[in-house]
Structures are given as structure tokens and as C-alpha cells.
């Protein structure tokens, strides 16, 4: 009975967050294209060069940089101190995206490593405890649900702080970089900054919702599994 109550509450929470954060996937996809902004962005160097120059501005030149292939996701890998830049040839947001990952590389290393290690521990624990529960080697399912919820809260708190910090500051680093390069007019620069503001207004709530939902879904899956055991 307790598991069913948890399932209902988890589903309501997931739906409620999407309503509160006004998650709109159509709007997010629509914002991925802007021909005018793309023409302005084309004036700037290749992605790796932008990353190197931004890291130099941040005084953090020891970070490795690589151009990833066949992926739309850019990321900073804390364990190897490396930035992997996605294939963003026609993406007008590439300057802000690169700034975002460069800023990740400057965040507190202890916090970055903790986030990396704990997120993997959380995932491994979820798989192990679910398998053990399926084979009836775990009796106290409610305790495991509580532990998974605690893990979700810890991971969400750390990761959301890191992402919001990088997303908020990325616009300012991008603006500083454009001021330094002087490859576009003031009007063109303001056009890009306005687009970056729009991206953050949609992207920050979307990121928070995605981080929390992915964690709650793991708890939801375990709760459903525990009912049938």
C-alpha cells in the first residue's frame, strides 16, 4: 500500500514540475534555429579556437579540448579535465554553449568530482538494489525507496547548482568574448545576447525539470518493481 502511495506522489510531482516550470518542448526546438543569428555567429572562429581563447580569458589554459563527432551534446568531463565540443557548425548559440563548458572547468574541482562520482554511485546502487529486489534478496523496500530519494535529492542539489551557475554566467562570458574579438557590430552583438537571454529563460527551467525528473523516475521504477515482488 505504501509503495502505491509513493508511486502516485512521484507521478504527481513529475507532472507538477513540468507545469510549474512551463516546460514546452516545441518552443525549445523552435529556438534552435535563427538564420539571422547564425550569420552573425559565422563571423567568429571555429569552436576549438573559441574555447581556447575563453579559457585564456578565464586563466584556465590547462584544460584539454576536443571536437566531438556525431553528437549535439557539449560537456566538460571533470575526471579528465576535458571539454568535448559538439558538432555545432550552424548553431547560433555555440558561443554561449562553449562559454558554459569553459565555466564548468573553472568551478570548484572538489564539487565537480563529487558530482561525477556520486552520480555514478547513485546509478550503480539503483541497478544493484533493483536486481536484488527482483530476486527477493531485499526485504525492506520502503527503506530502499527512502535511500533512493535521499540520493536523488543530493545529486539534484549539487548538479543543479553547477548547471545554473554555468548557464547564468555563460551569457556574460560570451558578451565579454565578443567585445574582445570585435567581429560584429554593437547591434549584432545585442541581437545575440537577446537570443541567449531567451535560451536561458527556457533552458534553465528545462534543465532543472530534466535533472529532477530523471532522478524521480529511478525511484518510480523501483517502487513499481517492489509492488510485484
C-alpha positions, 0 to 999 in steps of 0.5 A: 500500500505504501509503495502505491502511495509513493508511486502516485506522489512521484507521478504527481510531482513529475507532472507538477514540475513540468507545469510549474516550470512551463516546460514546452518542448516545441518552443525549445526546438523552435529556438534552435534555429535563427538564420539571422543569428547564425550569420552573425555567429559565422563571423567568429572562429571555429569552436576549438579556437573559441574555447581556447581563447575563453579559457585564456580569458578565464586563466584556465589554459590547462584544460584539454579540448576536443571536437566531438563527432556525431553528437549535439551534446557539449560537456566538460568531463571533470575526471579528465579535465576535458571539454568535448565540443559538439558538432555545432557548425550552424548553431547560433548559440555555440558561443554561449554553449562553449562559454558554459563548458569553459565555466564548468572547468573553472568551478570548484574541482572538489564539487565537480568530482563529487558530482561525477562520482556520486552520480555514478554511485547513485546509478550503480546502487539503483541497478544493484538494489533493483536486481536484488529486489527482483530476486527477493534478496531485499526485504525492506523496500520502503527503506530502499525507496527512502535511500533512493530519494535521499540520493536523488535529492543530493545529486539534484542539489549539487548538479543543479547548482553547477548547471545554473551557475554555468548557464547564468554566467555563460551569457556574460562570458560570451558578451565579454568574448565578443567585445574582445574579438570585435567581429560584429557590430554593437547591434549584432552583438545585442541581437545575440545576447537577446537570443541567449537571454531567451535560451536561458529563460527556457533552458534553465527551467528545462534543465532543472525539470530534466535533472529532477525528473530523471532522478524521480523516475529511478525511484518510480521504477523501483517502487513499481518493481517492489509492488510485484515482488 
